[in-house]
Amino acid sequence: MFTKHFKPGQKVLIHLTNPADGDDRLENISASCLAVDNGVLTLNLPYEIDASAFSENAKMSVISESLGLGLKAQTCFLRQQTDTSIQLRFDGDLRFFQKRPTARLNLPIGIRYSRLTGTLGAMRQQWQQHIHKLANTPPEVIPQLPCGMVNLSSGGIRLGFRNAIDKAQLCMLLLQVEPETPPICTMAEVVWTHPKGKDMSCTAGLQFMAIMAEDQKRLEKFIRTCRFEMQNKKNHNQTQ
């Protein structure tokens, strides 16, 4: 059953946390399938792994696509195989679901980014430290971030970079969706890039890999509100 739906080279997303069980984080890791054998899924990650990245027997979901549908499998961590590969043991049946398109909007928000370096565990730790720092920043000293035009959804963002950036690069993003409010801090992975011209600048699409569950709700509410206001404005202009 598993070999039918997981093939070598297939892209997957590993869900590390489960807010439904009280976890306050949403953390994902992208990977590609290397092999499926005797109920064990071997995955290759685009970053170097260290011992702190996964805990023994940790339960995690693997999300992918098969036969035009979304596919979700429950697994548990088995072992680290190499510096960039892990093995997960399937722990239950496969579940198929209908994928729904997410709303994407072009709009201006406050934004700041930095590129992350190091092992996967070190980069996750940097994100967690930044979350802790923001949580302990008094409201009166919250910085106002430079405004930029982006294409935003609840799961990712498209924005411009002054210098070239590689696929699979992880970045720390601060997104200030409303003035004078704490920024949303997310770790995001570059999934595609496109050069703008003859210089080193480019446009890139990033997928959110780590975000606090409460910040995810804030982001989804912001996008719903903006979409509603844009639709109302469009309807109003059409009736003029």
Secondary structure, 3 states (H helix, E strand, C coil): CHHHHCCCCCEEEEECCCHHHCCCEEEEEEEEEEEEECCEEEEECCCCCCCCCCCCCCEEEEEEEECCEEEEEEEEEEEECCCCEEEEEEEEEEEEECCCCCCCEEEEEEEEEEECCCCHHHHHHHHHHHHHHHHCCCHHHCCCCCEEEEEECCCEEEEEECCCCCCCCEEEEEEECCCCCCCEEEEEEEEEEEECCCCCCEEEEEEEEEEEHHHHHHHHHHHHHHHHHHHHHHHHHHHC
